[in-house]
């Protein structure tokens, strides 16, 4: 079995921006697990791993926000943008 690298995780983060919400969440969950697994590896740059973890958290928020906006909450939160009375 090939061990996941920080570069693999970074590619997953980039790929998640282009996916539909469900698939993006799945990819991001896998990336989170990979980062956790890499946290115990002696040869991993811990600073870079932490930076990727921060990017992962941000990407998860972006996907959730995108999903909420796409589901109509965006227009409810911004009535002046839609057909508000």
Secondary structure by P-SEA (a helix, b strand, c coil): cccccaaaaaaaaaaaaaccaaaaaaaaaaaaaaaaaaccccccaaaaaaaaaaaaaaaaaaaaaaaaaaacaaaaacccccccc
